[in-house]
Amino acid sequence: PAQLTTVGKRACLWLQDLVMDMRNLQRARDDLRFRGVKGTTGTQASFLQLFQGDHEK
């Protein structure tokens, strides 16, 4: 027969997996580097027009 597992133990194991997944997502998000945004032609001209020439955006 299968071994009995309490609801509390299952909940703890599920929460442990959830916490580990959240930590992995946070680490991946912190380490993600953006290379910049460019338009279809490889320039930022379309974005400068969209943001009225504001380079900070």
C-alpha positions as CSV (number, residue, x, y, z in Angstrom):
1,P,0.0,0.0,0.0
2,A,1.0,3.6,-0.5
3,Q,2.4,5.6,2.4
4,L,0.2,8.1,4.0
5,T,1.2,11.8,3.7
6,T,-0.4,14.4,5.9
7,V,-2.0,17.5,4.4
8,G,0.5,19.6,6.4
9,K,3.5,17.9,4.9
10,R,2.1,18.2,1.4
11,A,1.5,21.9,2.0
12,C,5.0,22.4,3.4
13,L,6.6,20.7,0.4
14,W,4.4,22.7,-2.0
15,L,5.4,25.9,-0.2
16,Q,9.0,25.0,-0.3
17,D,8.9,24.5,-4.1
18,L,7.0,27.8,-4.5
19,V,9.6,29.7,-2.4
20,M,12.5,28.1,-4.4
21,D,10.8,29.1,-7.7
22,M,10.2,32.6,-6.5
23,R,13.9,32.9,-5.5
24,N,15.0,31.6,-8.9
25,L,12.7,34.1,-10.7
26,Q,14.0,37.0,-8.6
27,R,17.6,36.0,-9.3
28,A,17.0,35.7,-13.0
29,R,15.3,39.0,-13.0
30,D,18.1,40.7,-11.2
31,D,20.7,39.2,-13.5
32,L,18.8,40.0,-16.7
33,R,20.7,42.6,-18.8
34,F,18.9,44.6,-21.5
35,R,20.8,45.5,-24.6
36,G,18.7,48.5,-25.5
37,V,15.7,49.1,-27.7
38,K,15.9,49.7,-31.4
39,G,13.4,50.0,-34.1
40,T,12.9,47.8,-37.1
41,T,15.7,49.5,-39.0
42,G,18.2,49.2,-36.2
43,T,18.0,52.8,-35.1
44,Q,16.2,54.5,-32.2
45,A,14.5,57.1,-34.5
46,S,11.0,55.6,-34.2
47,F,11.2,55.6,-30.4
48,L,12.6,59.2,-30.3
49,Q,9.6,60.3,-32.4
50,L,7.2,58.3,-30.2
51,F,8.6,60.0,-27.0
52,Q,9.0,63.5,-28.6
53,G,12.8,63.3,-28.6
54,D,13.2,62.5,-24.9
55,H,16.3,60.4,-24.6
56,E,15.7,59.6,-20.9
57,K,12.6,57.5,-21.7
